[in-house]
């Protein structure tokens, strides 16, 4: 929990470019609105300012495939990847859009913006997972394409009605598993870490290139035809030139001085000054010879520096792991950290619950054996492997403050909840100071 008092950031005055394009006040970008996407933007978020850097200069959005609706439901890529939310989407923004448009924004399209497409679309309750957790419905074929699964899957609970319904469920004409996930950040792709399998995209790693990811998103979320080669080029080129990161913090001050001690922000991220996605810089200039606790800014910066040490240096099991061991390496692209596999008693009642029974010949799940209760089988829905049940591709940590909630299923409402989850899951036993320092560190990335 962030406990330092507020500071006035007079240095955050808008630049002439901001004034020219008017973008800082535009918290929501509609599909097809036709304005320029400027080279740099900043938006308020709960802990300071999120910065968005478009390294190739201002983009004319009219006719651009990232900004234009390619299908009949009125959505574009920009709909679910908003600049003010670090090129993702916060649950708070979804609520704001519902209120402003009375639920008529394309964001709430029935295909996946509703808990199930056959629910009454005018009712907010039909979109509760998007409004409360920022989750979209992901419909995947069962059995998986191109593989023979090592397990069977049954529906134990189905609060949305989609997995047992005759139109979209496992017993539909085209059997489908519906799970619910957060949209990922479409920026900082330079730092995407390949695992042994190479580069993979989506929470389950089902796409192996940005082109494939764009095709999947367009034909699924936008209900469009396969984009043309030129449209794919526009989408991939635009995503590849974007960087997002916190640019200022209400407590720490500006984070973006190119030649000064503050080495965070999107420009430094682009230039590799601030390290990779999880920011391995040491923050040596923030430590100071002696911490002056009466200086709020100095105290907060010192806390951030200590939080960096916790992230990269606090060792816990298994096998001498640190937070940075997984989030700063390419050891794997997906793993089961315990966010989706639950007993019937501990599972989130708002999400579906499945029972996975592994074949006798299959390699069992590494910790849960052959019968697994899960709310999202994760990678297993693609690989068909029992050992992959609940495994999710790791997310980046940039711009966290602008895009709550966290984890692929939105189960952590705050950054503090993320830290608390890991503390309990792995028995780390953070001290109160370590916990606060780690939250403060993650909030400035």
PLY file of the C-alpha trace (Angstrom):
ply
format ascii 1.0
element vertex 445
property float x
property float y
property float z
element edge 444
property int vertex1
property int vertex2
end_header
0.00 0.00 0.00
1.39 3.39 -0.98
1.50 5.59 2.12
3.53 8.67 1.15
1.90 12.08 0.95
1.08 13.79 -2.35
3.54 16.08 -4.10
2.70 18.85 -6.54
4.22 18.13 -9.93
4.36 21.55 -11.53
6.81 20.21 -14.09
4.07 18.14 -15.70
2.76 21.03 -17.77
1.56 19.94 -21.19
3.89 20.44 -24.12
2.85 22.38 -27.28
2.41 19.04 -29.05
0.00 17.92 -26.35
-1.94 21.14 -26.74
-1.94 20.84 -30.52
-3.43 17.37 -30.63
-5.57 17.66 -27.53
-4.88 14.04 -26.69
-4.17 14.23 -22.94
-7.81 15.11 -22.29
-9.08 12.36 -24.56
-9.22 9.42 -22.20
-11.08 7.27 -24.71
-10.23 6.63 -28.36
-13.17 5.58 -30.49
-12.75 3.43 -33.57
-12.78 5.59 -36.70
-12.60 8.95 -34.94
-10.06 10.13 -37.51
-7.70 12.24 -35.40
-3.92 12.11 -35.30
-2.23 9.77 -32.86
0.62 11.99 -31.60
4.22 10.96 -31.06
3.95 11.32 -27.27
1.11 11.44 -24.76
0.70 11.47 -21.00
-2.40 10.62 -18.99
-3.21 10.73 -15.31
-3.45 7.36 -13.60
-3.99 6.41 -9.94
-0.32 6.87 -8.95
0.91 9.54 -11.35
1.13 9.73 -15.14
1.36 7.04 -17.82
3.46 7.93 -20.84
2.86 6.63 -24.37
5.61 7.05 -26.95
5.05 6.49 -30.67
8.60 6.41 -32.00
7.79 6.97 -35.67
5.97 10.24 -35.13
2.32 11.20 -35.38
0.10 8.64 -37.12
-2.87 9.57 -39.29
-5.52 7.21 -37.97
-8.04 7.62 -40.80
-7.87 4.43 -42.83
-5.35 2.86 -40.44
-6.20 -0.74 -39.56
-5.35 -0.37 -35.85
-7.87 2.47 -35.52
-10.62 1.56 -37.99
-13.33 -1.02 -37.42
-12.61 -3.93 -39.73
-15.78 -5.86 -38.91
-19.49 -5.24 -38.32
-19.46 -4.78 -34.53
-17.79 -1.35 -34.63
-14.61 -2.32 -32.81
-11.02 -1.63 -33.76
-7.78 -2.69 -32.09
-7.76 0.65 -30.27
-11.09 -0.20 -28.60
-9.53 -2.68 -26.19
-6.00 -1.20 -26.19
-6.42 2.34 -24.92
-3.45 4.74 -24.54
-4.68 6.01 -21.17
-4.67 2.42 -19.91
-1.11 1.63 -21.07
-2.42 0.17 -24.34
-4.59 -2.27 -22.40
-7.94 -1.67 -20.68
-8.76 -1.07 -17.03
-11.98 -2.26 -15.43
-12.56 1.31 -14.25
-12.49 2.52 -17.85
-15.00 -0.16 -18.87
-17.37 1.09 -16.15
-16.88 4.66 -17.32
-17.72 3.72 -20.90
-20.81 1.80 -19.81
-22.12 4.84 -17.97
-21.28 7.29 -20.75
-22.82 5.22 -23.54
-25.49 3.34 -21.59
-23.81 0.11 -22.59
-23.88 0.83 -26.32
-20.15 1.26 -26.91
-18.67 -1.39 -29.25
-16.49 -2.37 -26.30
-19.48 -4.33 -25.00
-20.11 -6.27 -28.21
-21.91 -9.51 -27.46
-19.25 -11.73 -29.03
-16.92 -11.40 -26.03
-17.82 -8.20 -24.17
-20.72 -10.07 -22.60
-20.45 -13.03 -20.24
-22.15 -14.98 -23.02
-23.47 -13.75 -26.38
-27.00 -15.03 -25.77
-27.55 -13.04 -22.57
-29.68 -9.83 -22.60
-27.20 -7.32 -23.93
-28.87 -4.26 -22.41
-28.35 -5.55 -18.85
-25.15 -4.57 -17.03
-25.25 -7.95 -15.28
-24.67 -9.62 -18.67
-21.33 -7.77 -18.85
-20.36 -8.14 -15.20
-17.00 -9.82 -15.84
-15.88 -6.98 -18.11
-17.20 -4.28 -15.79
-15.91 -5.77 -12.55
-12.69 -7.50 -13.61
-11.90 -6.18 -17.09
-12.35 -9.67 -18.58
-13.29 -10.64 -22.12
-14.70 -14.01 -23.11
-12.20 -16.13 -25.01
-13.85 -18.98 -26.93
-11.52 -21.82 -27.84
-12.37 -25.00 -29.76
-12.52 -28.31 -27.95
-10.69 -30.52 -28.59
-7.71 -28.34 -29.54
-6.75 -28.04 -33.17
-3.91 -30.22 -34.47
-3.36 -32.13 -31.20
-4.96 -35.04 -29.37
-5.58 -33.91 -25.78
-4.17 -35.94 -22.89
-7.20 -35.18 -20.73
-10.96 -34.84 -20.66
-12.70 -31.70 -19.45
-16.03 -31.35 -17.63
-17.96 -28.29 -16.47
-18.40 -28.22 -12.69
-19.87 -24.73 -12.37
-21.04 -22.37 -15.09
-22.16 -18.99 -13.69
-22.14 -17.35 -17.13
-24.13 -20.17 -18.77
-21.84 -20.25 -21.78
-20.06 -23.56 -21.20
-23.23 -25.57 -20.67
-25.43 -23.72 -23.16
-26.34 -25.40 -26.43
-25.12 -22.48 -28.53
-21.57 -21.98 -27.23
-20.72 -24.78 -24.79
-18.96 -28.10 -24.82
-22.09 -29.78 -26.17
-22.75 -27.24 -28.91
-22.60 -28.19 -32.59
-19.11 -26.70 -32.55
-17.84 -27.58 -29.04
-16.22 -24.59 -27.36
-14.62 -23.77 -24.02
-15.26 -20.23 -22.81
-12.73 -18.72 -20.44
-12.29 -15.09 -19.41
-9.08 -13.07 -19.66
-7.64 -9.56 -19.49
-6.36 -7.76 -22.63
-2.57 -7.52 -22.84
-0.38 -4.49 -23.47
0.27 -3.83 -27.18
3.56 -2.01 -26.60
7.16 -2.58 -25.50
7.32 -5.55 -27.86
11.05 -5.02 -28.35
11.50 -6.57 -24.93
9.29 -9.60 -25.37
11.36 -12.53 -24.13
11.39 -15.72 -26.19
11.20 -18.98 -24.31
12.43 -22.35 -25.54
9.45 -22.32 -27.91
10.39 -18.94 -29.38
8.12 -15.91 -29.30
4.51 -16.53 -28.37
1.52 -14.22 -27.99
-1.78 -14.33 -26.11
-2.20 -15.61 -22.54
-2.00 -19.21 -23.72
0.78 -18.67 -26.27
-1.36 -19.86 -29.16
0.03 -17.34 -31.68
3.68 -17.29 -32.74
3.87 -13.97 -34.61
2.34 -10.51 -34.42
0.70 -11.14 -37.79
-1.04 -14.25 -36.47
-2.05 -12.38 -33.33
-3.56 -9.58 -35.43
-5.49 -12.07 -37.55
-6.82 -13.84 -34.45
-7.87 -10.57 -32.81
-9.50 -9.18 -35.95
-11.49 -12.29 -36.84
-12.42 -12.93 -33.21
-12.87 -9.69 -31.27
-13.85 -7.60 -34.31
-15.74 -10.42 -36.10
-13.99 -9.32 -39.28
-12.61 -11.08 -42.31
-8.89 -11.88 -42.34
-7.08 -8.53 -42.70
-5.31 -7.78 -45.94
-1.54 -7.81 -46.14
-1.46 -4.01 -45.97
-3.76 -3.95 -42.94
-1.57 -6.48 -41.15
1.50 -4.42 -41.96
-0.12 -1.30 -40.47
-1.14 -3.08 -37.27
2.19 -4.81 -36.68
4.24 -1.72 -37.56
2.23 0.48 -35.22
2.35 -1.97 -32.30
6.09 -2.44 -32.77
6.86 1.27 -32.47
4.95 1.87 -29.22
6.43 2.16 -25.74
4.47 2.70 -22.54
5.67 3.25 -18.98
5.02 5.50 -16.02
6.37 8.96 -16.82
5.75 10.57 -13.44
4.77 9.54 -9.94
2.86 11.73 -7.51
5.43 10.88 -4.84
8.70 10.29 -6.73
8.28 13.13 -9.24
9.30 12.98 -12.89
10.69 9.65 -14.05
11.78 10.59 -17.54
14.86 12.81 -17.45
16.98 11.43 -20.27
20.38 12.42 -18.87
19.49 12.73 -15.22
19.10 10.25 -12.40
15.53 9.29 -13.34
15.92 6.52 -15.90
12.35 5.30 -16.23
9.59 6.37 -18.63
8.89 5.35 -22.24
11.80 7.22 -23.87
14.39 5.54 -21.67
12.61 2.24 -22.20
12.83 2.67 -25.96
16.54 3.46 -25.72
17.31 0.57 -23.40
18.45 2.91 -20.62
16.02 1.51 -18.07
16.56 -2.13 -18.83
13.93 -4.59 -19.92
10.26 -4.95 -19.06
10.83 -5.30 -15.31
13.45 -2.51 -15.04
16.70 -3.94 -13.74
18.28 -0.51 -13.15
19.74 -0.08 -9.67
18.22 3.32 -8.74
21.55 4.13 -7.08
20.91 7.88 -7.22
17.67 7.42 -5.27
19.26 5.75 -2.32
21.22 8.68 -0.92
23.91 8.48 1.72
21.37 9.00 4.50
17.63 8.70 4.12
15.85 11.88 5.16
12.44 10.64 6.29
11.16 14.19 6.60
11.61 14.61 2.85
8.62 12.80 1.37
10.05 12.53 -2.11
13.42 11.28 -0.90
11.76 8.71 1.36
9.57 7.40 -1.44
12.47 7.16 -3.88
14.51 5.26 -1.30
11.57 2.89 -0.90
11.48 2.31 -4.67
15.20 1.52 -4.66
14.74 -0.99 -1.86
11.77 -2.47 -3.73
14.03 -3.05 -6.73
16.39 -4.98 -4.44
13.48 -7.08 -3.15
12.37 -7.86 -6.70
15.79 -8.98 -7.89
17.40 -10.11 -4.65
14.82 -11.52 -2.21
15.32 -15.29 -2.50
12.52 -17.78 -1.90
11.63 -21.32 -2.90
11.64 -23.11 -5.24
15.35 -23.44 -5.92
16.53 -20.01 -4.84
14.04 -18.09 -6.97
13.52 -14.31 -7.01
10.76 -12.30 -8.69
13.29 -11.34 -11.35
14.17 -14.98 -11.99
11.00 -15.43 -14.02
10.21 -11.87 -15.07
13.64 -11.03 -16.46
14.56 -14.22 -18.27
13.41 -16.33 -21.18
13.37 -19.61 -19.28
9.77 -20.20 -20.21
6.90 -18.25 -21.65
4.18 -19.83 -19.53
3.87 -21.36 -16.09
1.24 -22.24 -13.51
1.65 -19.83 -10.61
-1.64 -20.78 -8.99
-3.98 -18.05 -10.21
-6.33 -20.33 -12.17
-6.24 -23.79 -10.55
-8.47 -23.96 -7.47
-10.51 -26.37 -5.41
-14.28 -26.11 -5.61
-14.26 -24.27 -2.29
-11.66 -21.64 -3.24
-12.67 -21.00 -6.86
-14.08 -17.58 -7.80
-17.88 -18.03 -7.98
-18.10 -15.49 -10.83
-15.97 -17.63 -13.17
-16.57 -21.08 -14.64
-14.95 -24.08 -12.97
-13.76 -27.13 -14.89
-12.62 -30.57 -13.82
-9.71 -31.86 -15.90
-9.01 -35.60 -15.74
-5.68 -36.63 -17.23
-5.13 -39.88 -19.10
-3.15 -42.58 -17.35
-0.48 -42.39 -20.01
-0.01 -38.62 -19.70
2.64 -36.88 -17.65
0.67 -35.52 -14.68
0.46 -31.93 -13.62
3.70 -31.21 -11.69
1.93 -30.33 -8.43
-1.75 -31.28 -8.79
-1.62 -34.80 -10.23
-4.20 -36.17 -12.65
-7.46 -34.59 -11.49
-7.33 -30.80 -11.55
-9.97 -28.19 -10.86
-9.34 -25.06 -12.88
-11.07 -21.85 -13.91
-8.86 -21.49 -16.98
-6.88 -24.46 -18.32
-4.55 -21.94 -19.96
-1.87 -23.36 -22.22
-3.39 -26.83 -21.98
-6.28 -25.71 -24.22
-3.69 -25.27 -26.97
-1.10 -27.97 -26.27
-3.50 -30.62 -24.99
-0.97 -31.50 -22.29
-2.03 -32.36 -18.76
1.13 -30.76 -17.36
0.12 -27.40 -18.92
-3.23 -27.06 -17.12
-3.38 -23.58 -15.60
-0.15 -22.39 -17.21
-0.37 -18.78 -18.42
2.13 -16.70 -20.39
3.78 -14.18 -18.07
2.82 -10.53 -18.47
5.03 -7.47 -18.51
5.15 -5.08 -15.57
5.22 -1.72 -17.37
2.34 0.70 -16.84
0.76 -1.36 -14.08
-0.80 1.63 -12.36
-2.86 2.50 -15.44
-4.44 -0.90 -16.09
-5.86 -2.60 -12.99
-6.89 -5.30 -12.20
-4.08 -7.81 -12.53
-3.36 -11.41 -13.51
-4.97 -12.86 -16.60
-8.24 -13.42 -14.72
-8.34 -10.03 -12.98
-8.13 -11.66 -9.55
-5.86 -8.99 -8.04
-7.54 -5.61 -7.69
-4.38 -3.71 -6.73
-0.61 -4.03 -7.02
-0.65 -4.72 -3.29
-2.92 -7.70 -3.94
-0.39 -9.01 -6.50
2.40 -8.86 -3.93
0.17 -10.45 -1.30
-0.70 -13.30 -3.65
2.93 -14.16 -4.34
3.78 -13.85 -0.66
1.16 -16.44 0.29
1.57 -18.67 -2.75
5.30 -19.16 -2.27
5.58 -18.66 1.50
8.00 -15.76 1.02
7.16 -14.04 4.31
7.79 -10.48 3.22
8.13 -7.99 6.04
5.71 -5.07 6.03
8.50 -2.82 4.77
9.49 -5.21 2.00
5.89 -5.45 0.88
5.48 -1.68 0.77
8.81 -1.19 -1.01
7.93 -3.77 -3.65
4.54 -2.17 -4.31
6.16 1.25 -4.67
8.77 -0.15 -7.07
6.18 -1.84 -9.29
4.04 1.29 -9.34
6.71 3.44 -11.04
7.57 1.04 -13.88
0 1
1 2
2 3
3 4
4 5
5 6
6 7
7 8
8 9
9 10
10 11
11 12
12 13
13 14
14 15
15 16
16 17
17 18
18 19
19 20
20 21
21 22
22 23
23 24
24 25
25 26
26 27
27 28
28 29
29 30
30 31
31 32
32 33
33 34
34 35
35 36
36 37
37 38
38 39
39 40
40 41
41 42
42 43
43 44
44 45
45 46
46 47
47 48
48 49
49 50
50 51
51 52
52 53
53 54
54 55
55 56
56 57
57 58
58 59
59 60
60 61
61 62
62 63
63 64
64 65
65 66
66 67
67 68
68 69
69 70
70 71
71 72
72 73
73 74
74 75
75 76
76 77
77 78
78 79
79 80
80 81
81 82
82 83
83 84
84 85
85 86
86 87
87 88
88 89
89 90
90 91
91 92
92 93
93 94
94 95
95 96
96 97
97 98
98 99
99 100
100 101
101 102
102 103
103 104
104 105
105 106
106 107
107 108
108 109
109 110
110 111
111 112
112 113
113 114
114 115
115 116
116 117
117 118
118 119
119 120
120 121
121 122
122 123
123 124
124 125
125 126
126 127
127 128
128 129
129 130
130 131
131 132
132 133
133 134
134 135
135 136
136 137
137 138
138 139
139 140
140 141
141 142
142 143
143 144
144 145
145 146
146 147
147 148
148 149
149 150
150 151
151 152
152 153
153 154
154 155
155 156
156 157
157 158
158 159
159 160
160 161
161 162
162 163
163 164
164 165
165 166
166 167
167 168
168 169
169 170
170 171
171 172
172 173
173 174
174 175
175 176
176 177
177 178
178 179
179 180
180 181
181 182
182 183
183 184
184 185
185 186
186 187
187 188
188 189
189 190
190 191
191 192
192 193
193 194
194 195
195 196
196 197
197 198
198 199
199 200
200 201
201 202
202 203
203 204
204 205
205 206
206 207
207 208
208 209
209 210
210 211
211 212
212 213
213 214
214 215
215 216
216 217
217 218
218 219
219 220
220 221
221 222
222 223
223 224
224 225
225 226
226 227
227 228
228 229
229 230
230 231
231 232
232 233
233 234
234 235
235 236
236 237
237 238
238 239
239 240
240 241
241 242
242 243
243 244
244 245
245 246
246 247
247 248
248 249
249 250
250 251
251 252
252 253
253 254
254 255
255 256
256 257
257 258
258 259
259 260
260 261
261 262
262 263
263 264
264 265
265 266
266 267
267 268
268 269
269 270
270 271
271 272
272 273
273 274
274 275
275 276
276 277
277 278
278 279
279 280
280 281
281 282
282 283
283 284
284 285
285 286
286 287
287 288
288 289
289 290
290 291
291 292
292 293
293 294
294 295
295 296
296 297
297 298
298 299
299 300
300 301
301 302
302 303
303 304
304 305
305 306
306 307
307 308
308 309
309 310
310 311
311 312
312 313
313 314
314 315
315 316
316 317
317 318
318 319
319 320
320 321
321 322
322 323
323 324
324 325
325 326
326 327
327 328
328 329
329 330
330 331
331 332
332 333
333 334
334 335
335 336
336 337
337 338
338 339
339 340
340 341
341 342
342 343
343 344
344 345
345 346
346 347
347 348
348 349
349 350
350 351
351 352
352 353
353 354
354 355
355 356
356 357
357 358
358 359
359 360
360 361
361 362
362 363
363 364
364 365
365 366
366 367
367 368
368 369
369 370
370 371
371 372
372 373
373 374
374 375
375 376
376 377
377 378
378 379
379 380
380 381
381 382
382 383
383 384
384 385
385 386
386 387
387 388
388 389
389 390
390 391
391 392
392 393
393 394
394 395
395 396
396 397
397 398
398 399
399 400
400 401
401 402
402 403
403 404
404 405
405 406
406 407
407 408
408 409
409 410
410 411
411 412
412 413
413 414
414 415
415 416
416 417
417 418
418 419
419 420
420 421
421 422
422 423
423 424
424 425
425 426
426 427
427 428
428 429
429 430
430 431
431 432
432 433
433 434
434 435
435 436
436 437
437 438
438 439
439 440
440 441
441 442
442 443
443 444
